[in-house]
């Protein structure tokens, strides 16, 4: 009864915490949705894998047009965060329709461990090494990504890797024996790898011209402050683009101009790649807003910071939750790779933020591969959405980064044939969760291409010739008659699966279920789209969850 009371208290508190005001009607509705979902959790302990001392905090609410409600909860046990305990409660008219979660058991560990937090820091530090910045931190958690939850300490080390990538490593140390249970980096990069400007009073929105490196001349939304323009987009939540001036610490300074013309289409002007990033992030915002109804990364209308000219010859780009920002390196300034600001890379990094504010897919194992694939998928969709003749849409990630690359034989990843990079698998197999997430993403990328386009060799850049592609080489099960459903339907299915059905620990089998659920919601069970999802997963050897 104690747990039941705590859940009901959560529901009541959620409702009473809101004061009535005309502008807060949506907040009141959201509180009511959370209250209903909380009550349903309280009445369905077995299905929710709920232990007596579990408590729940709502993180996101989605209400469909037909009134179906989806509430995403994070879970604690005796006040300790439960890693892998998150879930989404689905209901209609106050009746439970189902729960999406990765948690396998209602068992919970004893709360007394032999290993202290300080000892856990030592164990994690032995793996991290000596190149850390600041003091490491540790908190006690319930680690529930395995078959049975265990008491653990989450240790976080910050530092800078040898290639200049910042790192925020999370280690999970078993509190009973000091064993490292899992680890992942919360800094999420485009590739695998070895001071801010102030606001001004009376600011007004302005429209300028970005003379970008990879996209040609583009429209950029800026801010006018007196006689000076800033690369701050007032129309998209104040998103800003900053110049790091080859530094790796701080936030740099916002780009300013007296003319509202940014760059010269060449690397000789530092504003050029700023224009690329600013345009790419704005286009990604518009894609999520106009196609999926999402207002910004966190769906709260707030923009983020993009940092360019990071480090010296830094050949990567990344998303960081800690600064809520995208960061782009200069490559080697075009000797072999241009600055990493192409539109599909910008879309990739911003989509990492969307994932972090929805399913929060853990950046290791199969969930990490799905995290990376989500960014590739939406980065590709943003490139198509832009419809820019200087960079037509394709299923190749980062092709604009490489000089003299008309046939796209150089890229970061090829979604239609992931193994072209020499490391990514085309087909699912056991143990895939043990490889780098940038490579294990290949199976989901491959699925998405087949879902959208079918077993068709991409045309327009000679891939059938230089890559020796045939329809049979694009599938893992011989189904060369596989037909696609188009990018629009495929994108909507993946977005709904991500935001409504996937959880932090979703693996490939669960992703198959999530996308089938999404296809059912959008197009109906047994529809052509539903059947195509089923066939595309089969074509990459992902079987139904057992």
Secondary structure as UniProt FT lines:
FT   HELIX           2..16
FT   HELIX           22..24
FT   HELIX           25..42
FT   TURN            45..49
FT   TURN            52..53
FT   STRAND          54..63
FT   TURN            65..66
FT   STRAND          69..77
FT   TURN            78..79
FT   STRAND          80..83
FT   STRAND          87..92
FT   TURN            93..94
FT   STRAND          95..101
FT   HELIX           117..128
FT   STRAND          137..143
FT   STRAND          150..160
FT   TURN            162..163
FT   STRAND          166..174
FT   TURN            175..177
FT   STRAND          180..185
FT   STRAND          187..189
FT   TURN            201..202
FT   STRAND          204..211
FT   STRAND          217..225
FT   TURN            226..227
FT   STRAND          228..230
FT   STRAND          232..233
FT   HELIX           234..236
FT   TURN            237..238
FT   STRAND          239..243
FT   TURN            245..246
FT   STRAND          253..254
FT   STRAND          256..257
FT   STRAND          261..262
FT   TURN            267..268
FT   HELIX           271..292
FT   TURN            297..298
FT   STRAND          305..310
FT   STRAND          317..320
FT   TURN            321..324
FT   STRAND          325..329
FT   TURN            331..334
FT   HELIX           343..356
FT   TURN            357..359
FT   HELIX           365..386
FT   HELIX           389..391
FT   STRAND          396..397
FT   HELIX           399..401
FT   TURN            406..407
FT   STRAND          413..414
FT   TURN            416..417
FT   HELIX           418..421
FT   TURN            430..431
FT   HELIX           432..434
FT   HELIX           437..440
FT   HELIX           442..453
FT   HELIX           463..466
FT   HELIX           471..474
FT   TURN            480..481
FT   HELIX           487..496
FT   HELIX           497..501
FT   TURN            504..505
FT   HELIX           508..523
FT   TURN            525..526
FT   HELIX           528..539
FT   TURN            540..541
//
